[in-house]
């Protein structure tokens, strides 16, 4: 991990502001969905991407009946 040198405080509602400069560099405009992970005592923010329900791939995914399926798994399903 690389330190940015930016320090922010958690407000009374538990929110933390991600600085505009950092959001711009990471291409995260207002409304960008993020996932929150924890590892040991770290909190990790990650841009959310739809993942295939079957294999977990984020490449070439399509939503079908409220489920996300990648092209490879979709082709496998067609062969059943």
Order of alpha helices (4+ residues) and beta strands (2+ residues): alpha-beta-beta-beta-beta-alpha
